[in-house]
Amino acid sequence: MDLTEIKKILKGEKLSPNKKLGQNFLIDKNVRNKILSSLPLEKDDTVVEIGPGFGVMTAELAKKCNKLIAVEKDRGICRVMEPVFENIENIKLVNEDILKFDLCDHKIRNKKLFVYGNIPYNISTPIVEKIIENRNSVKALYIVVQDEVADRIVASPGSKIYGSLSCFVQYHAHVKKLFKIKKSSFYPSPKVGSALLALDILPSPSVEVKDEDLMFKIIRQAFSQRRKKAVNPLGSLSITGLGKGEWEKIFIECGLPVSARAETLSLHDYARLADAAISSHH
């Protein structure tokens, strides 16, 4: 479906792209084909597509998998697309908010779901978090997101945009920014560029740690004052009951500089700090 067809449907159905839902429809066929060839789909996969819109990707995705569940929040779009999708037997259209959608329910036996979406920018982080929380049902998430969200997720230690989100996602998934997508590839064209981001869920976390909840509390606390030495905010983290002086000792014990800031510490460093905090507590 190209721009003329999309505009015709919108006009005919008295619909307009919903700003609140962050709707930007993909209209560039070259980009569509590039995305399709980047998705590692298998013939027996069940794919969940987030926000199919007018189905620019949907019918093509359906050809590459066993079953496609298109989850669309916009009632008007569902009304328009229902008769279109009804003609393709392996597509099931669901009028629901992806954040409320039960992924677990749609997993077929032991085969995990493959999730794809062109994501509204305002909910990209909650969607990524939801997929990771449902990692027992999902094997991969490939999404078109705002370029800078992709950069934040794939950021490495030492970079200004590396943060607790980077750590959380990289703990559970292998992440890769595949390619950038120009604003003009969408209608209406968004204010910022986009990128295709790949998250392949790891069979087990990327680092070993005794207590992952504690590790993430330490990470969030350290990043809460990223300009300061990490030992400062950590000294006021009540769950560990350890003061700044004790944290300094832990840093030294882990072979880390006491002056280290949150953004210079790797996931592996945080795992060591969390384990050391447990032992010094006992």
DATA-V729493 format. One line per field, one symbol per residue. burial: 1 if it has 16 or more other C-alpha atoms within 10 Angstrom, else 0. Layout:
burial->???
This chain:
burial->000001001100000010000011111100110010001010001111111111111110110111111111110111001000100001101111010000100110000111111111100100110111001111111111111011111111100011111111111111111001101011111100111111111100000010010111111111110100111111101001011101111110000001001111101011111111100000
